Amino acid sequence: VKQLADYIQRAISMNELKPGDKLSAINTLSRQHNISRDTVFKAFNDLRARGLIESIHGKNYYVSYRVKNVLLILDEYTPFKDVLYNALVSKLPSNHKIDLWFHQYNENLFNNIVRESYGMYNKYLIMNYSNDVLAESLSKINPKKLLLLDFGSFNKEGLSYVCQDFDRAFYDALDQAKHDFKKYKKIVFLFDKRHKHPQSSKDYFIRFCTDNNFEFEIIESFTPQTPVV
């Protein structure tokens, strides 16, 4: 059921089937794909649930004029991502349907999600899994349909993107608090090297401390029992 539904959805997304086009009859698809009529009927019901097709009198099926499918891939769940998702949903027209995935900074999971989505969506809004390298799997998505979200120090030429300048924002935040830092002998930056936050944050921390003559230390491996002196 899912294979046939995905096959038809891909044809719709690639404009091989256009809004208003009549789908092949259930009997025809049953013969072409060597599957039962019941399987085709269930696939059509799946596509109707996705908002991709409509039926007239329960017999003829047509590509819907309404729905645009959007794939949203984020890194991991946080309250901020929840706000981002809800803000996006509230701003999109009602004929847009969003599928949400989290890649959890897992390269294999990320690539599997992307590859299985080829040709199935009108728009792709994606947070890359790496800050340093653009995933090769994204190269097969039409750049006109792709919008990269969040940070990325890789070459983004020819791509559309919305990126936050983490480094500058981090430096500015430290600078706003520099008068409070003056009461301390040393500033310690706990930066877990296993975390996916941009490594360049360390450079901007060092720059801030150097600019303001603060003694500092960066600790990258620690436990709750690690002493800070």
HELIX and SHEET records of a PDB file:
HELIX    1   1 LYS A    2  SER A   13  1                                  12    
HELIX    2   2 ILE A   26  HIS A   33  1                                   8    
HELIX    3   3 ARG A   37  ALA A   49  1                                  13    
HELIX    4   4 PRO A   79  LYS A   91  1                                  13    
HELIX    5   5 GLU A  107  SER A  117  1                                  11    
HELIX    6   6 GLU A  136  LYS A  140  5                                   5    
HELIX    7   7 PRO A  143  LYS A  145  5                                   3    
HELIX    8   8 PHE A  166  GLN A  176  1                                  11    
HELIX    9   9 LYS A  178  PHE A  181  1                                   4    
HELIX   10  10 SER A  200  ASP A  211  1                                  12    
SHEET    1   A 2 ILE A  53  ILE A  56  0                                        
SHEET    2   A 2 ASN A  60  VAL A  63 -1                                        
SHEET    1   B 5 HIS A  96  PHE A 102  0                                        
SHEET    2   B 5 LYS A  68  LEU A  74  1                                        
SHEET    3   B 5 LYS A 123  ILE A 126  1                                        
SHEET    4   B 5 LEU A 146  LEU A 149  1                                        
SHEET    5   B 5 SER A 160  VAL A 162  1                                        
SHEET    1   C 2 ILE A 187  LEU A 190  0                                        
SHEET    2   C 2 PHE A 216  ILE A 219  1                                        
END                                                                             
